[in-house]
Amino acid sequence: MSSFENRKINRRSLLIGGISGAIGAKLRTAQTRRLETLTQWLNASRSKREEALQQCLDRIREMDPSIHAWVQVLPQKPTGDGKLAGIPFGAKDIIETRSLATEFGSSIYKGRIGSTDAAIIRDLRQRGAILLGKTVTTAFAYFTPGPTRNPADLEHTPGGSSSGSAAAVAAGMVPFSIGEQTVGSILRPASYCGVTGFKASYGLLSMDGVLPLAKSLDTLGFFTHTPSDMLLLWEAMGHPTGAVENLVLGAPESVPDVEPVMQAAFSDALSALQRAGVSIQSVNIVGMLAKVADDARTVLFYEGAQFHKQRYNEYGAQLGSLADLVREGLQIPEARYDEAKRSIAESRGRMAEIYKSTPVILMPAATGPAPLGLSSTGDPRMNRPWTALGTPAISIPLPVRSGLPLGLQLTAENGQDTVLLQTAVRLCKILA
């Protein structure tokens, strides 16, 4: 039996054990004796990576009975070699994976096994990375929550829909994971869990093999611990990461509808950046973003209903929140959908002009900290317009004196992913 076969772990067979409030102390202690960040993994020897892989599996065995980040853990051999050789990652359970569970977060598909690898999985495995297993998603990547808990506080949601992918990185189970965003499914969980979440420019990463929700919005991305990790991952995947000059940043003239703790943290961050010499200009975008958010909802419901109509006809209310989306989406006239698409395109053109003078724009990554309880994955309205506009976006941890994590969201023009990532690294160093 191979070493990979010896490492089989399925969440159903894990011993049940709790993690008390001491989980944070365990995580901090573990950092001193094991690889955790992707930067540490990339700097480690091949033999150290092999040793650290087993440590990841041990950590999952210890912690996942309380966090529930994983649907299945069953390491898959890499198919090639490269900078990511021997480095484990998790994949959201709407992403097809051959011989692994691909259940879309729904009990309807319990036990379903994928027959092929999605394009993003093929790419990472060819670069030497080890697919460790599948991470929990909300049902069909919509709003019906899964069982995952927030490693920062187990009584709070990790966000969604990429719940398990965010929690697995936050708990130090893997150095990076794959997420997917249609509204706020990467940026919001990253903010809630205190990690870095990056949504690439729309269309830049292939969605082949990923279950659609709304094809005009669906976008792949990743979770890592830090922006520096994310930049290194981007480089290891073959994307350019050249140096970027200091840029004039933008921030909205006002930030509506966020909780006081987020408003204070965001304002403090802007002040700290300006004291460090970062130029930040006010941009008049709030009204436009509200319109984009409304249009994006129309697109989401119309496209989601069209794609899942047959599934709804077969399963009805068993689809959970998705059933409500389909019922409402089927009532949207095609003309209204077409108008929403045209309106978003016009807003994209206006944003392109704004990005010429302020190439990176700052916003809160969520309305506040992770809500208490698991019945909701939180409010995605801070992310919805940027997803609709197709911009690359990243959430980086904000300094928090006490309480749950908060994130700072950065966005840039479509295609300017490197500019965004380099800026995120710079700002994180200033705010640290």
C-alpha positions in Angstrom: 0.0 0.0 0.0 1.4 3.4 -1.0 2.1 6.2 1.5 -0.9 8.1 -0.1 -3.2 5.2 0.5 -2.0 5.0 4.1 -3.1 8.6 4.6 -6.8 8.1 3.9 -9.0 10.1 6.2 -12.7 10.5 5.9 -14.6 12.9 8.1 -17.1 10.1 8.9 -14.4 8.0 10.4 -12.7 10.7 12.5 -12.9 10.3 16.2 -15.3 12.8 17.7 -13.5 15.3 19.9 -14.1 18.9 20.9 -12.0 22.0 20.8 -12.6 24.5 23.5 -11.7 28.1 23.6 -8.1 26.9 23.8 -8.1 26.3 20.0 -6.4 29.7 19.4 -3.6 28.8 21.9 -3.2 25.5 20.1 -2.8 27.2 16.8 -0.3 29.7 18.1 1.8 27.0 19.8 1.7 24.8 16.6 3.1 27.7 14.5 6.5 27.4 16.2 7.0 23.8 15.2 5.4 23.2 11.9 5.0 24.7 8.4 1.8 26.8 8.2 2.1 29.6 5.7 2.6 28.9 2.0 5.8 31.0 2.2 7.2 28.6 4.8 6.2 25.6 2.6 7.9 27.1 -0.5 11.1 27.8 1.5 11.2 24.2 2.9 13.0 21.3 1.4 11.2 18.4 -0.3 11.8 16.2 2.7 10.5 18.8 5.1 7.4 19.1 2.9 6.8 15.4 3.1 7.0 15.5 6.9 4.8 18.5 7.1 2.1 16.8 5.0 1.7 14.2 7.7 1.4 17.0 10.2 -1.4 18.5 8.2 -3.3 15.2 8.3 -2.7 14.9 12.0 -4.0 18.4 12.5 -7.1 17.6 10.6 -7.7 14.5 12.6 -7.4 16.5 15.8 -9.3 19.6 14.9 -11.9 18.9 12.2 -14.3 17.0 14.4 -15.1 20.4 15.9 -14.5 22.7 12.8 -16.0 20.5 10.1 -14.1 22.1 7.3 -13.8 18.9 5.2 -16.2 16.6 3.4 -13.4 14.1 2.6 -9.7 13.9 3.1 -7.9 11.5 0.7 -4.6 12.8 -0.7 -4.2 12.5 -4.4 -0.8 12.0 -6.1 0.5 15.0 -8.1 0.7 14.4 -11.8 3.7 16.7 -12.4 6.4 18.7 -10.7 7.1 22.4 -10.0 7.3 25.0 -7.3 4.3 23.6 -5.6 5.7 20.1 -5.3 4.5 18.3 -2.2 2.4 21.2 -1.0 -1.2 20.2 0.0 -4.4 22.1 -0.8 -8.1 21.7 -0.4 -10.8 22.2 -3.0 -14.4 23.5 -2.6 -16.9 20.8 -3.0 -18.5 22.3 -6.1 -15.3 21.5 -8.0 -15.1 18.2 -9.8 -12.4 15.9 -8.6 -11.8 12.4 -10.0 -12.3 9.6 -7.4 -13.2 12.1 -4.7 -16.5 13.2 -3.2 -18.2 16.0 -5.3 -21.5 16.4 -3.5 -22.2 20.2 -4.0 -22.9 20.6 -0.3 -26.2 18.9 -0.7 -27.6 15.7 0.9 -29.3 15.0 -2.4 -25.8 14.2 -3.8 -24.4 12.4 -0.7 -22.0 9.8 -1.9 -21.5 11.2 -5.3 -17.9 10.7 -6.6 -16.4 12.8 -9.3 -15.3 11.2 -12.6 -12.9 13.9 -13.8 -10.7 16.7 -12.5 -11.7 20.3 -13.1 -9.2 22.4 -15.0 -8.0 24.2 -11.9 -7.3 20.9 -10.2 -5.4 19.6 -13.2 -3.3 22.7 -13.3 -2.3 22.5 -9.6 -1.6 18.8 -9.7 0.6 19.2 -12.8 2.6 21.8 -10.8 3.2 19.2 -8.1 0.6 20.2 -5.6 -1.2 17.5 -3.6 -5.0 17.7 -3.6 -5.7 16.8 0.1 -9.4 16.5 -0.2 -12.7 18.4 -0.5 -13.8 21.3 1.7 -17.4 22.0 2.8 -19.5 24.4 0.7 -23.0 25.8 1.3 -25.5 23.8 -0.8 -24.9 24.5 -4.4 -22.6 27.4 -3.4 -25.7 29.4 -2.4 -27.0 30.4 1.1 -28.0 27.1 2.8 -25.2 26.7 5.4 -23.1 23.6 5.9 -21.7 22.4 9.3 -18.4 24.4 9.2 -17.5 26.6 12.2 -15.2 29.6 12.4 -11.8 28.6 13.8 -11.6 32.1 15.4 -14.7 31.3 17.5 -16.6 28.0 17.1 -19.9 29.7 17.9 -19.7 31.9 14.8 -20.1 31.3 11.1 -17.0 31.1 8.9 -19.1 32.8 6.1 -20.0 31.2 2.8 -20.2 29.8 0.4 -16.5 28.8 0.5 -16.9 27.9 4.2 -14.6 24.9 4.5 -11.9 26.4 2.3 -11.6 29.5 4.5 -11.7 27.5 7.8 -9.2 24.9 6.6 -6.6 27.6 6.0 -7.5 29.6 9.1 -7.0 26.5 11.3 -3.7 25.7 9.7 -4.9 22.5 8.1 -3.5 23.4 4.6 -1.4 26.4 3.4 -3.9 27.2 0.6 -7.2 26.2 -0.7 -9.5 26.9 -3.7 -12.7 28.9 -3.3 -15.2 30.3 -5.8 -17.2 33.5 -5.7 -20.5 34.4 -7.3 -21.5 37.2 -4.8 -19.1 37.3 -1.8 -18.1 33.7 -1.3 -14.4 34.2 -1.0 -13.9 37.7 0.3 -16.5 37.5 3.1 -15.2 34.1 4.6 -11.7 35.5 4.4 -12.7 38.5 6.4 -14.6 36.5 9.0 -11.8 33.9 9.5 -8.9 36.3 9.5 -7.1 35.0 6.4 -6.4 36.3 2.9 -9.0 35.6 0.2 -8.4 36.5 -3.5 -10.9 36.5 -6.3 -9.2 36.7 -9.7 -10.4 38.8 -12.6 -13.5 37.3 -14.2 -12.6 34.8 -16.8 -8.9 34.6 -16.0 -9.1 31.2 -14.3 -11.0 28.4 -16.1 -14.3 27.4 -14.6 -14.3 24.1 -16.5 -15.5 21.4 -14.1 -16.9 23.8 -11.5 -20.7 23.7 -10.8 -22.2 27.0 -12.1 -24.5 29.2 -10.2 -24.5 32.3 -12.5 -22.1 32.0 -15.3 -21.7 35.8 -15.8 -20.6 36.1 -12.2 -18.9 32.8 -11.2 -15.2 33.3 -10.5 -12.4 31.1 -9.0 -10.0 32.2 -6.3 -7.9 31.1 -3.3 -7.3 31.4 0.4 -3.9 31.8 2.0 -2.7 33.1 5.4 -1.2 36.3 4.1 -1.1 38.5 0.9 2.6 37.5 0.5 1.5 33.9 0.4 -1.1 34.7 -2.3 1.5 36.6 -4.4 3.8 33.6 -4.2 1.0 31.2 -5.1 0.1 33.4 -8.1 3.7 33.3 -9.3 4.0 29.5 -8.7 0.9 29.1 -11.0 2.7 30.9 -13.8 1.3 34.4 -13.5 3.4 37.5 -13.7 4.3 39.2 -10.4 6.6 42.0 -11.4 7.2 45.0 -9.1 4.5 47.7 -9.0 5.2 51.4 -8.3 3.5 53.2 -5.4 -0.1 54.0 -6.5 -2.7 56.5 -5.6 -5.5 54.5 -3.9 -9.2 55.3 -3.8 -11.7 55.0 -1.0 -15.4 55.8 -1.2 -16.7 59.1 0.0 -18.8 57.2 2.5 -19.2 53.6 3.5 -22.9 52.9 4.1 -24.5 50.1 6.1 -21.5 48.6 7.9 -21.4 47.9 11.6 -19.6 50.4 13.9 -16.7 48.1 14.6 -16.0 47.7 10.9 -16.5 51.4 10.2 -13.9 52.2 13.0 -11.4 49.6 11.8 -11.7 50.8 8.2 -11.3 54.4 9.1 -8.3 53.5 11.4 -6.7 51.6 8.5 -7.1 54.5 6.1 -5.6 56.9 8.7 -2.6 54.5 9.3 -1.9 54.2 5.6 -2.0 58.0 5.1 0.4 58.5 8.0 2.7 56.1 6.3 2.7 58.2 3.2 0.1 56.4 1.1 -2.0 58.7 -1.1 -5.7 58.0 -0.8 -8.3 59.9 -2.8 -12.0 60.0 -2.2 -14.0 58.5 -5.1 -17.7 59.0 -5.7 -18.9 55.4 -6.3 -21.4 54.5 -3.6 -24.5 55.2 -5.6 -23.1 53.4 -8.7 -22.2 50.4 -6.6 -25.7 50.2 -5.2 -27.1 50.1 -8.7 -24.6 47.5 -9.7 -25.6 45.4 -6.7 -29.3 45.5 -7.7 -28.4 44.6 -11.3 -26.2 41.7 -10.1 -29.0 40.3 -8.1 -31.2 40.2 -11.2 -28.4 38.4 -13.1 -27.8 35.9 -10.3 -31.4 35.0 -10.0 -32.1 34.8 -13.7 -29.1 32.7 -14.6 -29.3 30.6 -11.5 -32.9 29.8 -12.2 -32.2 28.9 -15.8 -29.3 26.6 -14.9 -31.0 24.8 -11.9 -34.5 24.7 -13.4 -34.4 21.0 -14.2 -32.9 20.2 -10.7 -35.7 22.2 -9.1 -38.3 20.4 -11.1 -36.9 17.1 -9.8 -36.1 18.0 -6.2 -38.1 21.1 -5.3 -37.8 22.3 -1.7 -35.0 19.8 -1.1 -32.7 22.3 -2.7 -33.0 24.6 0.3 -32.3 28.3 -0.4 -31.6 27.5 -4.0 -35.3 26.6 -4.5 -36.3 30.1 -3.5 -33.8 31.5 -6.0 -35.2 29.4 -8.8 -38.8 30.2 -8.1 -38.1 33.9 -8.1 -35.6 33.8 -11.0 -38.1 32.1 -13.3 -40.4 35.1 -12.9 -37.8 37.5 -14.2 -38.5 38.6 -17.8 -35.6 38.1 -20.3 -35.8 41.9 -21.1 -35.2 42.8 -17.5 -32.2 40.4 -17.4 -30.8 41.9 -20.6 -31.2 45.4 -19.2 -29.3 44.5 -16.0 -26.4 43.1 -18.1 -26.3 46.3 -20.1 -26.3 48.4 -17.0 -23.5 46.4 -15.4 -21.5 46.9 -18.6 -22.0 50.6 -18.5 -20.9 50.7 -14.9 -17.8 48.7 -15.8 -16.9 51.4 -18.3 -17.3 54.1 -15.7 -15.2 52.2 -13.2 -12.5 51.8 -15.8 -12.2 55.6 -15.9 -12.0 55.8 -12.1 -9.3 53.2 -12.0 -7.2 55.3 -14.3 -6.6 57.8 -11.5 -7.0 55.5 -8.5 -5.8 52.0 -9.7 -6.7 50.3 -6.4 -9.8 51.1 -4.5 -10.3 50.2 -0.8 -13.5 49.0 0.9 -14.5 47.0 3.9 -14.5 43.3 3.0 -17.7 42.6 5.0 -20.3 44.5 6.9 -18.8 43.5 10.2 -17.4 40.5 12.1 -18.7 36.9 11.6 -22.3 36.7 12.9 -23.1 34.5 15.9 -24.5 31.1 15.1 -24.5 28.9 12.0 -27.9 29.6 10.6 -26.6 32.4 8.3 -23.3 32.8 6.5 -23.5 36.6 6.7 -24.2 39.5 4.4 -22.3 39.7 1.1 -23.3 43.2 0.0 -19.7 44.6 0.4 -18.6 42.2 -2.3 -21.6 41.8 -4.7 -20.9 44.9 -7.0 -17.2 44.0 -7.5 -18.0 40.5 -8.5 -20.5 41.7 -11.0 -18.0 44.2 -12.4 -15.5 41.4 -12.9 -12.7 43.1 -11.0 -10.0 41.2 -9.2 -10.6 41.6 -5.4 -8.7 40.6 -2.3 -9.5 40.6 1.4 -6.5 41.1 3.8 -6.7 41.0 7.6 -7.2 44.3 9.4 -5.5 45.0 12.7 -8.0 44.1 15.4 -7.2 44.9 19.1 -9.8 42.5 20.3 -12.8 40.5 19.1 -13.3 38.6 15.9 -11.3 39.2 12.6 -12.1 41.9 10.1 -10.9 42.3 6.5 -9.9 45.1 4.2 -11.1 44.7 0.6 -8.9 45.9 -2.3 -10.1 46.0 -5.9 -8.5 46.8 -9.2 -9.4 47.0 -12.9 -10.1 43.7 -14.7 -6.8 42.1 -15.6 -4.7 44.0 -13.1 -4.4 41.1 -10.7 -0.7 41.6 -10.2 -1.1 45.2 -9.3 -3.7 44.3 -6.8 -1.7 41.5 -5.2 1.5 43.6 -5.0 -0.5 46.5 -3.4 -2.1 44.1 -0.9 1.4 42.9 0.2 2.5 46.5 0.6 -0.5 47.6 2.6 -0.4 44.6 4.9 3.2 45.3 5.8 2.2 48.9 6.7 -0.8 47.9 8.8 0.9 45.0 10.6 
